[in-house]
């Protein structure tokens, strides 16, 4: 199927699409933080790369990566149509993720990336324990 928009116009349209309160990921992680009594986090905090959750005092940035959009090796399934577009789009997302992670680490931030499927399957203990461990180290 041929796109009815020019490449520039399609790019502008796609760039304007913003995710907010994705129930399957962000809000579920939010409820897990509350269940585990993990405090000190902020959302929409102005840090490089726009992490989903930020612990500013601890310098921890948490990114919740959707399995499709960020190319999860186990769960990303390419659509049957427009394969070249999607391969390029996801490769660019992965490249941007690496640059963002490196940029934050260069500024002494701890970067935690959580796959969407980890939240759905409840496989977060190791990453939650890392947050708690850093919080204990930084406690007054």
GUTI-526642 format. One record per residue: residue in three letters; z, x, y of N, C-alpha, C in turn; residue number from 0. Coordinates in Angstrom, 1 decimal, padded with zeros to 4 digits. Layout:
BEGIN
["Ala",[Z,X,Y],[Z,X,Y],[Z,X,Y],NUM]
...
//
This chain:
BEGIN
["Unk",[000.0,000.8,-001.2],[000.0,000.0,000.0],[000.0,000.9,001.2],0]
["Unk",[-000.8,000.6,002.2],[-001.0,001.3,003.4],[000.1,000.9,004.4],1]
["Unk",[000.7,001.8,005.1],[001.7,001.5,006.1],[001.0,000.9,007.3],2]
["Unk",[001.5,-000.1,007.9],[000.9,-000.7,009.1],[001.3,000.0,010.4],3]
["Unk",[002.2,000.9,010.3],[002.7,001.7,011.5],[002.2,003.1,011.4],4]
["Unk",[002.0,003.7,012.6],[001.6,005.1,012.6],[002.8,005.9,012.0],5]
["Unk",[002.6,007.2,011.7],[003.6,008.0,011.1],[004.8,008.2,012.2],6]
["Unk",[004.4,008.4,013.4],[005.4,008.5,014.5],[006.2,007.3,014.7],7]
["Unk",[005.6,006.1,014.7],[006.3,004.8,014.9],[007.2,004.6,013.7],8]
["Unk",[006.7,004.8,012.4],[007.5,004.6,011.2],[008.8,005.5,011.3],9]
["Unk",[008.6,006.7,011.7],[009.7,007.7,011.8],[010.7,007.2,012.8],10]
["Unk",[010.3,006.7,014.0],[011.2,006.1,015.0],[011.9,004.9,014.4],11]
["Unk",[011.3,004.1,013.7],[011.9,002.9,013.1],[013.0,003.3,012.1],12]
["Unk",[012.6,004.2,011.2],[013.5,004.6,010.2],[014.7,005.4,010.8],13]
["Unk",[014.5,006.1,011.8],[015.6,006.9,012.5],[016.6,006.0,013.1],14]
["Unk",[016.1,004.8,013.5],[017.0,003.8,014.2],[017.9,003.0,013.2],15]
["Unk",[017.6,003.1,011.9],[018.4,002.4,010.9],[019.6,003.2,010.6],16]
["Unk",[020.8,002.5,010.9],[022.1,003.2,010.8],[022.9,002.4,009.7],17]
["Unk",[023.5,003.1,008.9],[024.4,002.5,007.9],[025.8,002.3,008.5],18]
["Unk",[026.4,001.2,008.3],[027.7,000.9,008.8],[028.5,000.1,007.7],19]
["Unk",[029.6,000.6,007.4],[030.5,-000.2,006.4],[029.8,-000.6,005.2],20]
["Unk",[029.2,000.4,004.5],[028.6,000.1,003.2],[029.7,-000.2,002.2],21]
["Unk",[029.7,-001.5,001.8],[030.8,-002.0,000.9],[030.9,-001.2,-000.4],22]
["Unk",[029.8,-000.8,-000.9],[029.9,-000.1,-002.2],[030.5,001.3,-002.1],23]
["Unk",[030.5,001.9,-001.0],[030.9,003.3,-000.9],[032.0,003.4,000.2],24]
["Unk",[031.6,003.3,001.5],[032.6,003.6,002.5],[033.8,002.8,002.5],25]
["Unk",[033.7,001.5,002.3],[034.8,000.6,002.3],[035.6,000.7,001.1],26]
["Unk",[035.0,001.0,000.0],[035.8,001.3,-001.3],[036.6,002.6,-001.2],27]
["Unk",[036.0,003.6,-000.6],[036.7,004.9,-000.4],[037.9,004.6,000.6],28]
["Unk",[037.6,003.9,001.6],[038.7,003.5,002.6],[039.9,002.9,001.9],29]
["Unk",[039.6,001.9,001.0],[040.7,001.3,000.3],[041.4,002.2,-000.7],30]
["Unk",[040.7,003.2,-001.3],[041.3,004.2,-002.1],[042.2,005.1,-001.3],31]
["Unk",[041.8,005.5,-000.1],[042.7,006.3,000.7],[044.0,005.5,001.0],32]
["Unk",[043.8,004.2,001.3],[045.0,003.4,001.6],[045.9,003.3,000.4],33]
["Unk",[045.3,003.0,-000.8],[046.0,002.9,-002.1],[046.8,004.1,-002.4],34]
["Unk",[046.2,005.3,-002.1],[046.9,006.6,-002.4],[047.8,007.1,-001.3],35]
["Unk",[047.9,006.3,-000.2],[048.7,006.6,000.9],[048.3,007.9,001.6],36]
["Unk",[047.0,008.2,001.6],[046.5,009.4,002.3],[046.2,009.0,003.7],37]
["Unk",[046.8,009.7,004.6],[046.7,009.3,006.0],[046.1,010.5,006.8],38]
["Unk",[045.8,010.3,008.1],[045.3,011.3,009.0],[043.8,011.3,009.1],39]
["Unk",[043.2,010.4,008.5],[041.7,010.3,008.6],[041.2,009.5,009.8],40]
["Unk",[040.0,009.8,010.2],[039.3,009.0,011.2],[037.9,008.7,010.7],41]
["Unk",[037.4,007.6,011.2],[035.9,007.3,011.0],[035.2,007.4,012.4],42]
["Unk",[034.0,007.7,012.3],[033.1,007.8,013.5],[033.7,008.9,014.5],43]
["Unk",[034.2,009.9,013.9],[034.8,011.0,014.7],[033.7,012.0,015.0],44]
["Unk",[033.6,012.4,016.3],[032.5,013.3,016.7],[032.5,014.7,016.2],45]
["Unk",[032.0,014.9,015.0],[031.9,016.2,014.4],[030.4,016.4,013.9],46]
["Unk",[030.0,017.6,013.9],[028.6,017.9,013.4],[028.3,017.2,012.1],47]
["Unk",[027.2,016.5,012.0],[026.7,015.9,010.8],[027.2,014.5,010.6],48]
["Unk",[028.1,014.0,011.5],[028.6,012.6,011.3],[029.2,012.3,010.0],49]
["Unk",[030.3,013.0,009.6],[030.9,012.7,008.3],[031.4,011.3,008.3],50]
["Unk",[031.5,010.7,007.1],[032.0,009.3,006.9],[033.5,009.2,007.2],51]
["Unk",[034.2,010.3,006.9],[035.7,010.3,007.1],[036.0,011.8,007.6],52]
["Unk",[036.9,011.9,008.5],[037.3,013.2,009.1],[038.8,013.2,009.1],53]
["Unk",[039.3,014.3,008.7],[040.8,014.6,008.8],[040.8,015.8,009.9],54]
["Unk",[040.9,015.4,011.2],[040.7,016.5,012.2],[041.8,017.5,012.1],55]
["Unk",[043.0,017.2,011.9],[044.1,018.2,011.9],[043.9,019.1,010.7],56]
["Unk",[043.4,018.7,009.6],[043.2,019.5,008.5],[041.8,020.2,008.4],57]
["Unk",[041.0,019.8,009.3],[039.6,020.2,009.4],[038.9,020.0,008.1],58]
["Unk",[038.9,018.7,007.6],[038.2,018.3,006.4],[037.2,017.2,006.9],59]
["Unk",[036.0,017.4,006.4],[034.9,016.4,006.6],[034.5,015.9,005.3],60]
["Unk",[034.5,014.5,005.1],[034.2,013.9,003.9],[032.9,013.1,004.1],61]
["Unk",[031.9,013.4,003.3],[030.6,012.7,003.3],[030.5,011.9,002.0],62]
["Unk",[030.1,010.7,002.1],[029.9,009.8,001.0],[028.4,009.7,000.9],63]
["Unk",[027.8,010.3,-000.2],[026.4,010.4,-000.3],[025.9,009.4,-001.3],64]
["Unk",[025.0,008.5,-000.9],[024.3,007.5,-001.7],[023.5,008.2,-002.8],65]
["Unk",[023.5,007.8,-004.0],[022.8,008.5,-005.1],[021.3,008.5,-004.8],66]
["Unk",[020.7,007.4,-004.3],[019.3,007.4,-004.0],[018.9,008.3,-002.8],67]
["Unk",[019.6,008.0,-001.7],[019.2,008.7,-000.4],[019.4,010.2,-000.4],68]
["Unk",[020.4,010.6,-001.2],[020.7,012.1,-001.2],[020.3,012.8,-002.5],69]
["Unk",[019.6,012.1,-003.4],[018.9,012.7,-004.5],[019.9,013.1,-005.6],70]
["Unk",[020.8,012.2,-006.0],[021.7,012.5,-007.1],[020.9,012.9,-008.4],71]
["Unk",[021.2,014.0,-009.0],[020.4,014.4,-010.2],[020.5,013.4,-011.3],72]
["Unk",[021.6,012.7,-011.4],[021.9,011.8,-012.5],[021.4,010.4,-012.2],73]
["Unk",[021.4,009.9,-011.0],[021.1,008.5,-010.7],[020.0,008.2,-009.7],74]
["Unk",[019.4,009.2,-009.1],[018.3,008.9,-008.2],[017.0,008.6,-009.0],75]
["Unk",[016.5,007.4,-008.8],[015.3,007.0,-009.5],[014.2,006.8,-008.4],76]
["Unk",[013.1,007.5,-008.5],[012.1,007.4,-007.5],[011.3,006.1,-007.6],77]
["Unk",[011.1,005.4,-006.5],[010.3,004.2,-006.6],[008.9,004.5,-007.1],78]
["Unk",[008.3,003.5,-007.8],[006.9,003.7,-008.4],[005.9,003.8,-007.3],79]
["Unk",[006.1,003.2,-006.2],[005.0,003.4,-005.1],[005.5,004.3,-004.0],80]
["Unk",[004.5,004.9,-003.4],[004.7,005.8,-002.3],[005.6,007.0,-002.6],81]
["Unk",[005.3,007.6,-003.8],[006.2,008.6,-004.4],[006.3,009.9,-003.5],82]
["Unk",[005.1,010.3,-002.9],[005.1,011.5,-002.1],[006.0,011.3,-000.9],83]
["Unk",[006.0,010.1,-000.2],[006.9,009.8,000.9],[008.3,010.0,000.5],84]
["Unk",[008.7,009.3,-000.6],[010.1,009.3,-001.0],[010.6,010.7,-001.5],85]
["Unk",[009.7,011.5,-002.2],[010.1,012.8,-002.5],[010.4,013.7,-001.3],86]
["Unk",[009.5,013.5,-000.3],[009.7,014.3,000.9],[010.9,013.8,001.7],87]
["Unk",[011.1,012.5,001.8],[012.3,012.0,002.5],[013.6,012.5,001.9],88]
["Unk",[013.7,012.4,000.6],[014.9,012.8,-000.1],[015.1,014.3,-000.1],89]
["Unk",[014.0,015.0,-000.2],[014.1,016.5,-000.1],[014.6,016.9,001.3],90]
["Unk",[014.1,016.2,002.4],[014.6,016.5,003.7],[016.1,016.1,003.9],91]
["Unk",[016.5,015.0,003.3],[017.9,014.6,003.4],[018.8,015.7,002.7],92]
["Unk",[018.3,016.2,001.5],[019.1,017.2,000.8],[019.2,018.5,001.6],93]
["Unk",[018.1,018.9,002.3],[018.0,020.1,003.1],[019.0,019.9,004.3],94]
["Unk",[018.9,018.8,004.9],[019.8,018.5,006.1],[021.3,018.5,005.6],95]
["Unk",[021.6,018.0,004.4],[023.0,018.0,003.9],[023.4,019.5,003.8],96]
["Unk",[022.6,020.3,003.2],[023.0,021.7,003.0],[023.2,022.4,004.4],97]
["Unk",[022.4,022.2,005.3],[022.5,022.8,006.7],[023.8,022.3,007.3],98]
["Unk",[024.1,021.0,007.2],[025.3,020.4,007.8],[026.5,021.0,007.1],99]
["Unk",[026.5,021.1,005.8],[027.7,021.7,005.1],[027.9,023.1,005.5],100]
["Unk",[026.8,023.9,005.6],[026.9,025.3,006.0],[027.5,025.4,007.4],101]
["Unk",[026.9,024.6,008.3],[027.4,024.6,009.7],[028.9,024.3,009.8],102]
["Unk",[029.4,023.4,009.1],[030.8,023.0,009.2],[031.6,024.1,008.5],103]
["Unk",[031.2,024.6,007.4],[032.0,025.7,006.7],[032.0,027.0,007.6],104]
["Unk",[030.9,027.2,008.3],[030.9,028.4,009.3],[031.9,028.2,010.4],105]
["Unk",[032.3,026.9,010.6],[033.3,026.6,011.7],[034.7,026.4,011.0],106]
["Unk",[034.9,026.9,009.8],[036.1,026.8,009.0],[036.6,025.4,008.6],107]
["Unk",[035.6,024.5,008.4],[035.9,023.2,008.0],[035.8,023.2,006.4],108]
["Unk",[036.6,022.3,005.8],[036.4,022.1,004.4],[035.5,020.8,004.3],109]
["Unk",[034.4,021.0,003.5],[033.5,019.9,003.4],[033.6,019.3,002.0],110]
["Unk",[033.8,018.0,001.9],[033.9,017.3,000.6],[032.8,016.3,000.5],111]
["Unk",[031.9,016.5,-000.5],[030.8,015.5,-000.7],[031.1,014.7,-001.9],112]
["Unk",[031.0,013.4,-001.7],[031.4,012.5,-002.8],[030.1,011.6,-003.1],113]
["Unk",[029.7,011.6,-004.4],[028.6,010.8,-004.7],[029.0,009.3,-004.8],114]
["Unk",[028.1,008.5,-004.5],[028.3,007.0,-004.6],[028.8,006.7,-006.0],115]
["Unk",[028.3,007.2,-007.1],[028.7,006.9,-008.4],[030.1,007.3,-008.7],116]
["Unk",[030.6,008.4,-008.1],[032.0,008.8,-008.3],[033.0,007.8,-007.8],117]
["Unk",[032.6,007.1,-006.7],[033.5,006.0,-006.2],[033.4,004.8,-007.2],118]
["Unk",[032.2,004.5,-007.6],[032.1,003.3,-008.4],[032.8,003.5,-009.8],119]
["Unk",[032.8,004.8,-010.3],[033.4,005.1,-011.6],[034.8,005.5,-011.5],120]
["Unk",[035.3,005.6,-010.2],[036.7,006.0,-010.1],[037.0,007.4,-010.4],121]
["Unk",[036.0,008.3,-010.2],[036.2,009.7,-010.6],[036.4,010.6,-009.3],122]
["Unk",[037.5,010.3,-008.7],[037.8,011.0,-007.4],[039.1,011.8,-007.4],123]
["Unk",[039.8,011.9,-008.5],[041.1,012.5,-008.5],[041.0,014.0,-008.0],124]
["Unk",[040.0,014.8,-008.5],[040.0,016.2,-008.1],[039.8,016.3,-006.6],125]
["Unk",[038.9,015.4,-006.0],[038.7,015.5,-004.6],[039.8,015.0,-003.7],126]
["Unk",[040.5,013.9,-004.2],[041.7,013.4,-003.5],[042.8,014.4,-003.6],127]
["Unk",[042.9,015.1,-004.7],[044.0,016.1,-004.9],[043.7,017.3,-003.9],128]
["Unk",[042.5,017.6,-003.7],[042.2,018.7,-002.8],[042.6,018.3,-001.3],129]
["Unk",[042.4,017.1,-000.9],[042.8,016.6,000.4],[044.3,016.7,000.5],130]
["Unk",[045.0,016.3,-000.6],[046.5,016.3,-000.6],[047.0,017.7,-000.5],131]
["Unk",[046.4,018.6,-001.3],[046.8,020.0,-001.3],[046.7,020.7,000.1],132]
["Unk",[045.6,020.4,000.7],[045.4,021.0,002.1],[046.4,020.4,003.1],133]
["Unk",[046.7,019.1,002.9],[047.6,018.4,003.8],[049.0,019.1,003.6],134]
["Unk",[049.4,019.4,002.3],[050.7,020.0,002.1],[050.8,021.4,002.7],135]
["Unk",[049.7,022.1,002.6],[049.6,023.5,003.2],[049.8,023.4,004.7],136]
["Unk",[049.3,022.4,005.3],[049.3,022.3,006.8],[050.5,021.6,007.3],137]
["Unk",[051.3,021.1,006.4],[052.5,020.3,006.9],[053.4,021.2,007.7],138]
["Unk",[054.0,020.6,008.7],[054.9,021.4,009.6],[056.2,021.8,008.9],139]
//
